[in-house]
Amino acid sequence: MKKNMGVIDRVIRIALAIVIAILYFTGQISGTAAIILGIIAAAFVITSAIGFCPLYVPLKLSTMKKGK
């Protein structure tokens, strides 16, 4: 598993996960929307932690800077 996520990509994903968590804990989202967004937030945190996004592979994308 070769890393394919740059620092900015990872920071944006963590920020979005934090926003989703805040919306959930303040009661702004609930029910099915909360479950779906919670799963997305968890995926963002996991992919940011490992630096690899499996969806980038078939699309041949990488947000890593060239030379790394």
Distance bins in CASP14 RR format, pairs under 12 A and 6 or more apart:
PFRMAT RR
TARGET T0000
AUTHOR 0000-0000-0000
RMODE 2
METHOD distances of the structure
MODEL  1
1 47 0 0 0 0 0 1 0 0 0 0 0
1 50 1 0 0 1 0 0 0 0 0 0 0
1 51 0 0 0 0 1 0 0 0 0 0 0
1 52 1 0 1 0 0 0 0 0 0 0 0
1 53 0 0 0 0 0 1 0 0 0 0 0
1 54 0 0 0 0 1 0 0 0 0 0 0
1 56 0 0 0 0 0 1 0 0 0 0 0
1 57 0 0 0 0 1 0 0 0 0 0 0
2 50 0 0 0 0 0 1 0 0 0 0 0
2 51 0 0 0 0 1 0 0 0 0 0 0
2 52 1 0 0 1 0 0 0 0 0 0 0
2 53 0 0 0 0 0 1 0 0 0 0 0
2 54 0 0 0 0 0 1 0 0 0 0 0
2 56 0 0 0 0 0 1 0 0 0 0 0
2 57 0 0 0 0 1 0 0 0 0 0 0
2 62 0 0 0 0 1 0 0 0 0 0 0
2 64 0 0 0 0 1 0 0 0 0 0 0
2 68 0 0 0 0 0 1 0 0 0 0 0
3 9 0 0 0 0 0 1 0 0 0 0 0
3 10 0 0 0 0 1 0 0 0 0 0 0
3 47 0 0 0 0 0 1 0 0 0 0 0
3 48 0 0 0 0 0 1 0 0 0 0 0
3 49 0 0 0 0 0 1 0 0 0 0 0
3 50 1 0 0 1 0 0 0 0 0 0 0
3 51 1 0 1 0 0 0 0 0 0 0 0
3 52 1 0 1 0 0 0 0 0 0 0 0
3 53 0 0 0 0 1 0 0 0 0 0 0
3 56 0 0 0 0 0 1 0 0 0 0 0
3 57 0 0 0 0 0 1 0 0 0 0 0
3 62 0 0 0 0 1 0 0 0 0 0 0
3 63 0 0 0 0 1 0 0 0 0 0 0
3 64 1 0 0 1 0 0 0 0 0 0 0
3 65 0 0 0 0 0 1 0 0 0 0 0
3 67 0 0 0 0 0 1 0 0 0 0 0
3 68 0 0 0 0 1 0 0 0 0 0 0
4 10 0 0 0 0 0 1 0 0 0 0 0
4 47 0 0 0 0 1 0 0 0 0 0 0
4 50 0 0 0 0 0 1 0 0 0 0 0
4 51 1 0 0 1 0 0 0 0 0 0 0
4 52 1 0 1 0 0 0 0 0 0 0 0
4 53 1 0 0 1 0 0 0 0 0 0 0
4 54 0 0 0 0 1 0 0 0 0 0 0
4 55 0 0 0 0 1 0 0 0 0 0 0
4 56 1 0 1 0 0 0 0 0 0 0 0
4 57 1 0 0 1 0 0 0 0 0 0 0
4 58 0 0 0 0 0 1 0 0 0 0 0
4 59 0 0 0 0 0 1 0 0 0 0 0
4 60 0 0 0 0 1 0 0 0 0 0 0
4 61 1 0 0 1 0 0 0 0 0 0 0
4 62 1 0 1 0 0 0 0 0 0 0 0
4 63 1 0 0 1 0 0 0 0 0 0 0
4 64 1 0 0 1 0 0 0 0 0 0 0
4 65 0 0 0 0 0 1 0 0 0 0 0
4 68 0 0 0 0 0 1 0 0 0 0 0
5 11 0 0 0 0 0 1 0 0 0 0 0
5 12 0 0 0 0 1 0 0 0 0 0 0
5 13 1 0 0 1 0 0 0 0 0 0 0
5 14 0 0 0 0 0 1 0 0 0 0 0
5 44 0 0 0 0 0 1 0 0 0 0 0
5 46 0 0 0 0 0 1 0 0 0 0 0
5 47 1 0 0 1 0 0 0 0 0 0 0
5 48 1 0 0 1 0 0 0 0 0 0 0
5 49 0 0 0 0 0 1 0 0 0 0 0
5 50 0 0 0 0 1 0 0 0 0 0 0
5 51 1 0 1 0 0 0 0 0 0 0 0
5 52 1 0 0 1 0 0 0 0 0 0 0
5 53 1 0 1 0 0 0 0 0 0 0 0
5 54 0 0 0 0 0 1 0 0 0 0 0
5 55 0 0 0 0 0 1 0 0 0 0 0
5 56 1 0 0 1 0 0 0 0 0 0 0
5 57 0 0 0 0 0 1 0 0 0 0 0
5 61 0 0 0 0 1 0 0 0 0 0 0
5 62 1 0 0 1 0 0 0 0 0 0 0
5 63 1 0 1 0 0 0 0 0 0 0 0
5 64 1 0 0 1 0 0 0 0 0 0 0
5 65 0 0 0 0 0 1 0 0 0 0 0
5 68 0 0 0 0 0 1 0 0 0 0 0
6 12 0 0 0 0 1 0 0 0 0 0 0
6 13 0 0 0 0 0 1 0 0 0 0 0
6 47 0 0 0 0 0 1 0 0 0 0 0
6 48 0 0 0 0 1 0 0 0 0 0 0
6 51 1 0 0 1 0 0 0 0 0 0 0
6 52 0 0 0 0 0 1 0 0 0 0 0
6 53 0 0 0 0 1 0 0 0 0 0 0
6 56 0 0 0 0 0 1 0 0 0 0 0
6 61 0 0 0 0 0 1 0 0 0 0 0
6 62 0 0 0 0 1 0 0 0 0 0 0
6 63 1 0 1 0 0 0 0 0 0 0 0
6 64 1 0 1 0 0 0 0 0 0 0 0
6 65 1 0 0 1 0 0 0 0 0 0 0
6 66 0 0 0 0 0 1 0 0 0 0 0
6 67 0 0 0 0 0 1 0 0 0 0 0
6 68 0 0 0 0 1 0 0 0 0 0 0
7 13 0 0 0 0 0 1 0 0 0 0 0
7 14 0 0 0 0 0 1 0 0 0 0 0
7 48 0 0 0 0 1 0 0 0 0 0 0
7 51 0 0 0 0 1 0 0 0 0 0 0
7 63 0 0 0 0 1 0 0 0 0 0 0
7 64 0 0 0 0 1 0 0 0 0 0 0
7 65 0 0 0 0 1 0 0 0 0 0 0
7 68 0 0 0 0 0 1 0 0 0 0 0
8 14 0 0 0 0 0 1 0 0 0 0 0
8 15 0 0 0 0 0 1 0 0 0 0 0
8 48 0 0 0 0 0 1 0 0 0 0 0
8 63 1 0 0 1 0 0 0 0 0 0 0
8 64 0 0 0 0 0 1 0 0 0 0 0
8 65 0 0 0 0 1 0 0 0 0 0 0
9 15 0 0 0 0 0 1 0 0 0 0 0
9 16 0 0 0 0 0 1 0 0 0 0 0
9 44 0 0 0 0 0 1 0 0 0 0 0
9 47 0 0 0 0 1 0 0 0 0 0 0
9 48 0 0 0 0 1 0 0 0 0 0 0
9 51 0 0 0 0 1 0 0 0 0 0 0
9 52 0 0 0 0 0 1 0 0 0 0 0
9 53 1 0 0 1 0 0 0 0 0 0 0
9 55 0 0 0 0 0 1 0 0 0 0 0
9 56 0 0 0 0 1 0 0 0 0 0 0
9 61 0 0 0 0 1 0 0 0 0 0 0
9 62 0 0 0 0 1 0 0 0 0 0 0
9 63 1 0 1 0 0 0 0 0 0 0 0
9 64 0 0 0 0 1 0 0 0 0 0 0
9 65 0 0 0 0 0 1 0 0 0 0 0
10 16 0 0 0 0 0 1 0 0 0 0 0
10 17 0 0 0 0 0 1 0 0 0 0 0
10 44 0 0 0 0 1 0 0 0 0 0 0
10 45 0 0 0 0 1 0 0 0 0 0 0
10 46 0 0 0 0 0 1 0 0 0 0 0
10 47 0 0 0 0 1 0 0 0 0 0 0
10 48 1 0 1 0 0 0 0 0 0 0 0
10 49 0 0 0 0 1 0 0 0 0 0 0
10 50 0 0 0 0 1 0 0 0 0 0 0
10 51 1 0 0 1 0 0 0 0 0 0 0
10 52 0 0 0 0 0 1 0 0 0 0 0
10 53 0 0 0 0 1 0 0 0 0 0 0
10 63 0 0 0 0 1 0 0 0 0 0 0
10 64 0 0 0 0 0 1 0 0 0 0 0
11 17 0 0 0 0 0 1 0 0 0 0 0
11 18 0 0 0 0 0 1 0 0 0 0 0
11 44 0 0 0 0 0 1 0 0 0 0 0
11 48 1 0 0 1 0 0 0 0 0 0 0
11 51 0 0 0 0 0 1 0 0 0 0 0
11 63 0 0 0 0 0 1 0 0 0 0 0
12 18 0 0 0 0 0 1 0 0 0 0 0
12 19 0 0 0 0 0 1 0 0 0 0 0
12 44 0 0 0 0 1 0 0 0 0 0 0
12 47 0 0 0 0 0 1 0 0 0 0 0
12 48 0 0 0 0 1 0 0 0 0 0 0
12 53 0 0 0 0 0 1 0 0 0 0 0
12 63 0 0 0 0 1 0 0 0 0 0 0
13 19 0 0 0 0 0 1 0 0 0 0 0
13 20 0 0 0 0 0 1 0 0 0 0 0
13 40 0 0 0 0 1 0 0 0 0 0 0
13 41 0 0 0 0 1 0 0 0 0 0 0
13 42 0 0 0 0 0 1 0 0 0 0 0
13 43 0 0 0 0 1 0 0 0 0 0 0
13 44 1 1 0 0 0 0 0 0 0 0 0
13 45 1 0 0 1 0 0 0 0 0 0 0
13 46 0 0 0 0 1 0 0 0 0 0 0
13 47 1 0 0 1 0 0 0 0 0 0 0
13 48 1 0 1 0 0 0 0 0 0 0 0
13 49 0 0 0 0 1 0 0 0 0 0 0
13 50 0 0 0 0 0 1 0 0 0 0 0
13 51 0 0 0 0 1 0 0 0 0 0 0
13 52 0 0 0 0 0 1 0 0 0 0 0
13 53 0 0 0 0 1 0 0 0 0 0 0
13 55 0 0 0 0 0 1 0 0 0 0 0
13 63 0 0 0 0 0 1 0 0 0 0 0
14 20 0 0 0 0 0 1 0 0 0 0 0
14 21 0 0 0 0 0 1 0 0 0 0 0
14 41 0 0 0 0 1 0 0 0 0 0 0
14 42 0 0 0 0 0 1 0 0 0 0 0
14 43 0 0 0 0 0 1 0 0 0 0 0
14 44 1 0 0 1 0 0 0 0 0 0 0
14 45 1 0 0 1 0 0 0 0 0 0 0
14 46 0 0 0 0 0 1 0 0 0 0 0
14 47 0 0 0 0 1 0 0 0 0 0 0
14 48 1 0 1 0 0 0 0 0 0 0 0
14 49 0 0 0 0 1 0 0 0 0 0 0
14 51 0 0 0 0 0 1 0 0 0 0 0
15 21 0 0 0 0 0 1 0 0 0 0 0
15 22 0 0 0 0 0 1 0 0 0 0 0
15 41 0 0 0 0 0 1 0 0 0 0 0
15 44 0 0 0 0 1 0 0 0 0 0 0
15 45 0 0 0 0 0 1 0 0 0 0 0
15 48 0 0 0 0 1 0 0 0 0 0 0
16 22 0 0 0 0 0 1 0 0 0 0 0
16 23 0 0 0 0 0 1 0 0 0 0 0
16 37 0 0 0 0 1 0 0 0 0 0 0
16 38 0 0 0 0 0 1 0 0 0 0 0
16 40 0 0 0 0 1 0 0 0 0 0 0
16 41 1 0 0 1 0 0 0 0 0 0 0
16 42 0 0 0 0 0 1 0 0 0 0 0
16 43 0 0 0 0 0 1 0 0 0 0 0
16 44 1 0 1 0 0 0 0 0 0 0 0
16 45 0 0 0 0 1 0 0 0 0 0 0
16 47 0 0 0 0 0 1 0 0 0 0 0
16 48 0 0 0 0 1 0 0 0 0 0 0
17 23 0 0 0 0 0 1 0 0 0 0 0
17 24 0 0 0 0 0 1 0 0 0 0 0
17 37 0 0 0 0 1 0 0 0 0 0 0
17 38 0 0 0 0 1 0 0 0 0 0 0
17 39 0 0 0 0 0 1 0 0 0 0 0
17 40 0 0 0 0 1 0 0 0 0 0 0
17 41 1 0 1 0 0 0 0 0 0 0 0
17 42 1 0 0 1 0 0 0 0 0 0 0
17 43 0 0 0 0 1 0 0 0 0 0 0
17 44 1 0 1 0 0 0 0 0 0 0 0
17 45 1 0 1 0 0 0 0 0 0 0 0
17 46 0 0 0 0 1 0 0 0 0 0 0
17 47 0 0 0 0 0 1 0 0 0 0 0
17 48 1 0 0 1 0 0 0 0 0 0 0
17 49 0 0 0 0 0 1 0 0 0 0 0
18 24 0 0 0 0 0 1 0 0 0 0 0
18 25 0 0 0 0 0 1 0 0 0 0 0
18 38 0 0 0 0 0 1 0 0 0 0 0
18 41 0 0 0 0 1 0 0 0 0 0 0
18 44 0 0 0 0 1 0 0 0 0 0 0
18 45 0 0 0 0 1 0 0 0 0 0 0
18 48 0 0 0 0 0 1 0 0 0 0 0
19 25 0 0 0 0 0 1 0 0 0 0 0
19 26 0 0 0 0 0 1 0 0 0 0 0
19 28 0 0 0 0 0 1 0 0 0 0 0
19 29 0 0 0 0 0 1 0 0 0 0 0
19 37 0 0 0 0 1 0 0 0 0 0 0
19 38 0 0 0 0 0 1 0 0 0 0 0
19 40 0 0 0 0 0 1 0 0 0 0 0
19 41 0 0 0 0 1 0 0 0 0 0 0
19 44 0 0 0 0 0 1 0 0 0 0 0
20 26 0 0 0 0 0 1 0 0 0 0 0
20 27 0 0 0 0 0 1 0 0 0 0 0
20 28 0 0 0 0 1 0 0 0 0 0 0
20 29 1 0 0 1 0 0 0 0 0 0 0
20 33 0 0 0 0 0 1 0 0 0 0 0
20 34 0 0 0 0 1 0 0 0 0 0 0
20 35 0 0 0 0 0 1 0 0 0 0 0
20 36 0 0 0 0 1 0 0 0 0 0 0
20 37 1 0 1 0 0 0 0 0 0 0 0
20 38 1 0 1 0 0 0 0 0 0 0 0
20 39 0 0 0 0 1 0 0 0 0 0 0
20 40 1 0 0 1 0 0 0 0 0 0 0
20 41 1 0 1 0 0 0 0 0 0 0 0
20 42 0 0 0 0 1 0 0 0 0 0 0
20 43 0 0 0 0 0 1 0 0 0 0 0
20 44 0 0 0 0 1 0 0 0 0 0 0
20 45 0 0 0 0 1 0 0 0 0 0 0
21 27 0 0 0 0 0 1 0 0 0 0 0
21 28 0 0 0 0 0 1 0 0 0 0 0
21 29 0 0 0 0 0 1 0 0 0 0 0
21 34 0 0 0 0 0 1 0 0 0 0 0
21 37 0 0 0 0 1 0 0 0 0 0 0
21 38 0 0 0 0 1 0 0 0 0 0 0
21 40 0 0 0 0 0 1 0 0 0 0 0
21 41 1 0 0 1 0 0 0 0 0 0 0
21 42 0 0 0 0 0 1 0 0 0 0 0
21 44 0 0 0 0 0 1 0 0 0 0 0
21 45 0 0 0 0 1 0 0 0 0 0 0
22 28 0 0 0 0 1 0 0 0 0 0 0
22 29 0 0 0 0 1 0 0 0 0 0 0
22 37 0 0 0 0 0 1 0 0 0 0 0
22 41 0 0 0 0 0 1 0 0 0 0 0
23 29 1 0 1 0 0 0 0 0 0 0 0
23 30 0 0 0 0 1 0 0 0 0 0 0
23 33 0 0 0 0 1 0 0 0 0 0 0
23 34 0 0 0 0 1 0 0 0 0 0 0
23 37 1 0 0 1 0 0 0 0 0 0 0
23 38 0 0 0 0 1 0 0 0 0 0 0
23 40 0 0 0 0 0 1 0 0 0 0 0
23 41 0 0 0 0 1 0 0 0 0 0 0
24 30 1 0 0 1 0 0 0 0 0 0 0
24 31 0 0 0 0 1 0 0 0 0 0 0
24 33 0 0 0 0 1 0 0 0 0 0 0
24 34 1 0 1 0 0 0 0 0 0 0 0
24 35 0 0 0 0 1 0 0 0 0 0 0
24 36 0 0 0 0 0 1 0 0 0 0 0
24 37 1 0 0 1 0 0 0 0 0 0 0
24 38 1 0 0 1 0 0 0 0 0 0 0
24 39 0 0 0 0 0 1 0 0 0 0 0
24 40 0 0 0 0 0 1 0 0 0 0 0
24 41 0 0 0 0 1 0 0 0 0 0 0
24 42 0 0 0 0 0 1 0 0 0 0 0
25 34 0 0 0 0 0 1 0 0 0 0 0
25 38 0 0 0 0 0 1 0 0 0 0 0
25 41 0 0 0 0 0 1 0 0 0 0 0
26 34 0 0 0 0 0 1 0 0 0 0 0
27 33 0 0 0 0 0 1 0 0 0 0 0
27 34 0 0 0 0 1 0 0 0 0 0 0
27 37 0 0 0 0 0 1 0 0 0 0 0
28 34 0 0 0 0 1 0 0 0 0 0 0
28 37 0 0 0 0 0 1 0 0 0 0 0
29 35 0 0 0 0 1 0 0 0 0 0 0
29 36 0 0 0 0 1 0 0 0 0 0 0
29 37 1 0 0 1 0 0 0 0 0 0 0
29 38 0 0 0 0 1 0 0 0 0 0 0
29 40 0 0 0 0 0 1 0 0 0 0 0
29 41 0 0 0 0 0 1 0 0 0 0 0
30 36 0 0 0 0 0 1 0 0 0 0 0
30 37 0 0 0 0 0 1 0 0 0 0 0
30 38 0 0 0 0 0 1 0 0 0 0 0
31 37 0 0 0 0 1 0 0 0 0 0 0
31 38 0 0 0 0 0 1 0 0 0 0 0
32 38 0 0 0 0 0 1 0 0 0 0 0
32 39 0 0 0 0 0 1 0 0 0 0 0
33 39 0 0 0 0 0 1 0 0 0 0 0
33 40 0 0 0 0 0 1 0 0 0 0 0
33 41 0 0 0 0 0 1 0 0 0 0 0
34 40 0 0 0 0 0 1 0 0 0 0 0
34 41 0 0 0 0 1 0 0 0 0 0 0
35 41 0 0 0 0 0 1 0 0 0 0 0
35 42 0 0 0 0 0 1 0 0 0 0 0
36 42 0 0 0 0 0 1 0 0 0 0 0
36 43 0 0 0 0 0 1 0 0 0 0 0
37 43 0 0 0 0 0 1 0 0 0 0 0
37 44 0 0 0 0 0 1 0 0 0 0 0
38 44 0 0 0 0 1 0 0 0 0 0 0
38 45 0 0 0 0 1 0 0 0 0 0 0
38 46 0 0 0 0 0 1 0 0 0 0 0
39 45 0 0 0 0 0 1 0 0 0 0 0
39 46 0 0 0 0 0 1 0 0 0 0 0
40 46 0 0 0 0 0 1 0 0 0 0 0
40 47 0 0 0 0 0 1 0 0 0 0 0
40 55 0 0 0 0 0 1 0 0 0 0 0
41 47 0 0 0 0 0 1 0 0 0 0 0
41 48 0 0 0 0 0 1 0 0 0 0 0
42 48 0 0 0 0 0 1 0 0 0 0 0
42 49 0 0 0 0 0 1 0 0 0 0 0
43 49 0 0 0 0 0 1 0 0 0 0 0
43 50 0 0 0 0 0 1 0 0 0 0 0
43 52 0 0 0 0 0 1 0 0 0 0 0
43 53 0 0 0 0 1 0 0 0 0 0 0
43 54 0 0 0 0 1 0 0 0 0 0 0
43 55 0 0 0 0 1 0 0 0 0 0 0
44 50 0 0 0 0 0 1 0 0 0 0 0
44 51 0 0 0 0 0 1 0 0 0 0 0
44 53 0 0 0 0 1 0 0 0 0 0 0
44 55 0 0 0 0 0 1 0 0 0 0 0
45 51 0 0 0 0 0 1 0 0 0 0 0
46 52 0 0 0 0 1 0 0 0 0 0 0
46 53 0 0 0 0 1 0 0 0 0 0 0
46 54 0 0 0 0 0 1 0 0 0 0 0
47 53 1 0 1 0 0 0 0 0 0 0 0
47 54 1 0 0 1 0 0 0 0 0 0 0
47 55 0 0 0 0 1 0 0 0 0 0 0
47 56 0 0 0 0 1 0 0 0 0 0 0
47 57 0 0 0 0 0 1 0 0 0 0 0
47 63 0 0 0 0 0 1 0 0 0 0 0
48 63 0 0 0 0 0 1 0 0 0 0 0
51 62 0 0 0 0 0 1 0 0 0 0 0
51 63 0 0 0 0 1 0 0 0 0 0 0
51 64 0 0 0 0 1 0 0 0 0 0 0
51 68 0 0 0 0 0 1 0 0 0 0 0
52 61 0 0 0 0 0 1 0 0 0 0 0
52 62 0 0 0 0 0 1 0 0 0 0 0
52 63 0 0 0 0 0 1 0 0 0 0 0
52 64 0 0 0 0 0 1 0 0 0 0 0
53 59 0 0 0 0 1 0 0 0 0 0 0
53 61 1 0 0 1 0 0 0 0 0 0 0
53 62 0 0 0 0 1 0 0 0 0 0 0
53 63 0 0 0 0 1 0 0 0 0 0 0
53 64 0 0 0 0 0 1 0 0 0 0 0
54 61 0 0 0 0 0 1 0 0 0 0 0
55 61 0 0 0 0 1 0 0 0 0 0 0
55 62 0 0 0 0 0 1 0 0 0 0 0
55 63 0 0 0 0 0 1 0 0 0 0 0
56 62 1 0 0 1 0 0 0 0 0 0 0
56 63 1 0 0 1 0 0 0 0 0 0 0
56 64 0 0 0 0 1 0 0 0 0 0 0
62 68 0 0 0 0 1 0 0 0 0 0 0
END
